[in-house]
Amino acid sequence: MRHIMLDLETLGTVADACIMSIGAVRFDLDSNTIDDDGFYASVGIESNLAYKRRIQEETLIWWMKQGTAAQGVFHEDKRCGLRHPHDGPCLHALWAGDPLEVLQRSLLQDL
């Protein structure tokens, strides 16, 4: 697979917001195929705060208004702690291998 789509669930819309989860899936635009073996890591808030990552009140309120399925990210087993601010992306790199392109929706599309 040549491409990767990333999805971060955060507690803010700023660059240093707490990361709740990191998801990714491999796909190939040329063949229009998607790999069913995705990557997912749930990240603990405490490990984010240790690196001075922020929680924005308006985003937390937004999360509280979401349905049970969306709020599940708060109740997951936190298997990924940020021992270093870049641990999550490093774990993702181990899963990803060597893609040619990494694609992510613009932050503005999530607002």
C-alpha positions in Angstrom: 0.0 0.0 0.0 1.4 3.4 -1.0 -0.6 5.8 1.1 -1.6 6.3 4.8 -4.5 8.3 6.2 -4.0 9.5 9.8 -6.7 10.5 12.3 -5.9 12.1 15.7 -8.6 12.6 18.3 -7.6 15.5 20.6 -8.8 17.7 23.4 -8.3 20.9 21.4 -7.7 22.5 18.1 -4.2 23.8 18.9 -0.9 22.1 18.0 -0.1 21.2 21.6 -3.6 19.8 22.5 -3.8 16.5 24.4 -3.9 13.5 22.0 -6.6 11.0 23.0 -6.0 8.5 20.2 -4.0 7.9 17.0 -5.6 6.0 14.1 -4.2 5.1 10.7 -5.1 3.0 7.7 -3.0 2.1 4.6 -4.6 2.5 1.2 -3.6 2.8 -2.5 -5.2 5.6 -4.5 -4.1 4.0 -7.8 -5.8 0.6 -7.2 -8.5 2.0 -5.0 -7.8 -0.6 -2.2 -7.8 -0.3 1.5 -5.8 -2.5 3.9 -8.1 -3.9 6.7 -5.2 -4.0 9.1 -5.2 -0.5 10.6 -3.3 1.1 13.4 -4.9 2.4 16.6 -3.4 3.6 19.9 -5.3 5.2 22.8 -3.2 7.7 24.7 -3.6 8.6 28.4 -4.3 12.2 29.4 -1.8 12.1 32.3 1.1 11.3 29.9 0.0 14.3 27.7 -0.1 16.7 30.6 3.4 15.6 31.7 4.6 17.2 28.5 2.5 20.3 29.0 -0.1 19.4 26.3 -3.3 21.4 26.8 -7.0 20.6 27.2 -9.3 23.3 25.6 -12.5 23.7 27.5 -14.7 24.2 24.4 -13.4 21.0 22.9 -14.0 19.1 26.1 -17.6 20.4 26.2 -18.0 19.3 22.6 -16.8 15.7 23.5 -19.3 15.7 26.4 -22.1 16.3 24.0 -21.2 13.4 21.7 -22.8 10.0 21.8 -21.6 7.0 23.8 -19.6 5.5 20.9 -17.6 8.7 20.4 -17.0 9.1 24.1 -15.6 5.6 24.2 -12.1 7.1 23.7 -12.2 8.3 27.3 -12.9 4.8 28.6 -10.4 2.7 26.6 -7.4 0.9 28.0 -4.6 3.4 27.6 -2.0 1.2 26.1 0.1 4.1 24.7 1.6 6.6 27.1 3.6 9.5 25.9 7.0 9.0 27.5 8.2 11.4 24.8 6.0 13.8 22.9 6.7 11.9 19.7 6.0 8.3 21.0 2.7 7.9 19.3 3.9 8.8 15.8 7.0 6.6 16.4 4.7 3.7 17.2 2.8 4.5 14.0 6.0 4.5 12.0 6.8 1.0 13.2 3.4 -0.2 11.9 3.5 1.8 8.7 6.7 0.8 7.1 7.7 3.0 4.2 4.7 4.6 2.5 5.2 7.1 -0.3 2.6 9.6 1.1 0.9 10.2 4.4 -2.4 12.0 4.1 -4.3 13.8 6.8 -7.4 15.9 6.7 -6.8 19.6 7.3 -7.4 20.7 10.9 -9.8 23.2 9.5 -12.1 20.4 8.2 -12.5 19.1 11.7 -13.7 22.4 13.1 
